[in-house]
Amino acid sequence: PIKNPNHAFDTVISALEMQHSKDILNKEFEKNNWPKIDFGIGLHTGSVILGNIGSVQHLDYTIIGDNVNLCSRIEGLTKYYGCCILMSGYTYQEVKEQILCRPIDIVQVKGKSNGIMVYEPLCLFQEKNKTFTDIFDLTTTAFQYYQNQEWDLAISTYKALKLIDSNKTLSKVLIDRCKYYKTHPPGKSWTGIYKFKKK
């Protein structure tokens, strides 16, 4: 491995390029009536153990550690939220001055005792357009209403987001959750953390 001070930024850019390439491929696949390809990418920044691990009989160059497991859990959430890419707040802090990222949720993944903020990268700041800006603004506003337990305002804002966002799953997930909390209030001690019991 080569030490790279811009590892977080390069990682997010690579993920965005993979997402873009996937969209191009799928347009070609659709023309040929082929099944589309899909995948989720989880990004997290932290210390790991990296190198040749194993024995003389079986040796692998691999990466292990608690942060690797967390990254895997984040990747597992991409399908739930309908996002191709999700990143932890730790990675977000490294790239927030260069990449436009929208807040998705505060989650406690299986095997963890604390919640983490997850974001979706949208584009480089210099690539911003009205669509990206509107999606960012509506998502941010809706999530603030959600955190403040202003369920009706959150629902109406997520509905507005759904009209312009190609990802309809995210809005549906949060709208359904807000409707549930309206009839089952989480209380004043609620931290906004959504707990996942499955990987």
N, C-alpha and C positions, 0 to 999 in steps of 0.2 A: 504493500500500500504506500501511496505517496501522500504526504501531509498536504492538505488543501485548506487554507483559511476561509475559502468561500464555499465550503462543502454544502452548507444548507441551501444557499442560493442556487448552486449548480444542480443540486438534487431536485429542487422544485422546477427549475427550468427544464430539466430532463423529463420530469413527469408531465409537464404541460406539452412538451413536444411529442411524447408518446400518445397523449390524449388526442392531439391534433392529427397525428399520423393514423390513429385508429379511425377517426372520423372520415378521413380521406379513403382509407381502405374499405370501409363499410359502404361508401357510396359506390365504389367499383364492384364490390360483392353483390350489392343490391341489383345492379344492372345485369349481373349474370345469374340472378336468382340463387345466390349462395347464402348460407346462413351467416349472419354478422358475427364478428368477434367482439368480445367485451371483457373487461378486466377492471379490477380496483387496485389503487395504489395507496398504501399507507406510508406516511412520512413522520419520522420522529428523530429528535436530536438528543444524543446522550452518549455516555461512555459504554464501551462494549469490549468483549474479548475477541480478538481477530487473529487468525493464523491457522497453522496446520495442527489439527486436533485429532487425537485417536491413538492408535498403536501401530506397531510395525506391520501388523496384518491388515489393518484398515486405517488409512490416514486420509482426512478430508481437510481441505482449506475452507474454513467456514467462519461464521460469526455467531457468538452466543452471548447470553446475558439478559438481565431483567429488561433492559431497554429494547432488546431485539423482540422479546415477547410482547412488550407494549406496542411496538410498531406493528406486529402481526395482528394484534387485537384491533388497532385502528384501521388496518386494511380490511378487516372483517366487517367493519361498520359501513364501508362504502356502498354495499348493496342495500343496506337498511335505509340509508338516506338518499340513495340514488345518485351519489356523487362519484365520479371517476377517481378523484383524488381527495384525500383527507390528510390533514397534517395536525400534529399536536401544537399546543401553545408554545412549546419550547422551540420548535422549528419556526413558528410564526414570528417569535421575537427576533429571530435572526434575519428575517427577510421582509418585515413589515414596511421598511422604508423604500423597498424596491418593487414589491409585488402586491397587487391589490388582492386581498383575501377577505372573504366574508365569514362571519361567525356562524357556526352550524349548531353547536350544542355543548353542554357541559356533561360529560359522561363518566361513569364509573364502570370500567370494563371488568369482565370476569377475572378473578384472581387479584384484583387491586382493591385497596381500602380507601383510596382518595379519588376525587373527581379531577378530570383534566378538560380543558377547553379544546375543542377541535374546530378547525377552520377549513375552508375550501379555497385554494388559490384560483383566481380568475384570469389574471393577465399581468404582464409587466405594466408599471405605471404609464410608460410612454405609449403603450398599446391601448389605453383606455378609450372607450367610445361611450356613447349614450346608453347603449344596452347594458354594458358592464356596470356603468355607474348607477343606472336605475336598479339593476339587480342587487348591487351592493347596498344601496340606500334602503331599499325595501326590506331586504333580509335583516340588516342591522336594526332598523326601526322595529320590525316585527319581533325580533329576538329580545329587544329591550322591553317591549310590552309583555312578552312572555315571562321574562325574569321578574317583572314587577307585578305579576299575577293579574294583569289587565287583559283577561282572556278574550273579551269581545273585540277589543282593539287589535290584539294579536291575530285573531282569526281573520278579521277584515283585511289586515295588512298582508297576511300570508295568502289570502285569496287574490289580492292585487298582484302579488309576486307571481302567483301561479299563471297569470295571464301572459306574462312576458318571459318567464323562465322555461327553458326547454326541459329542465328537471322538475317534473310535476310531483315526484315522490316526496321530496323534502317538504314542500308545502302541505301535502296531505298528512304526512307523519305528524307535523307540529299542529295542524288544525285539529286532527283527531285527538291529540294529547290535550290541547286546550279545552276541547269539549268535555273530555273526561274529567279534567281538573275543575271545570265549572260545577259539576255535580258531585265531585269528590275533592273538595279543597285541600291542598297540601299543608295549609297552616302557616303561621308566621315564622316558624323555625325552618321552613323549606329553604334549601340552599340552591335550588335550581338544577341539582345533579340528577341525571337520569341513569338508573342502575341497570346494567345488562347482566342477565343471569346465564346467558349462553355466549359462546365464542363468536 
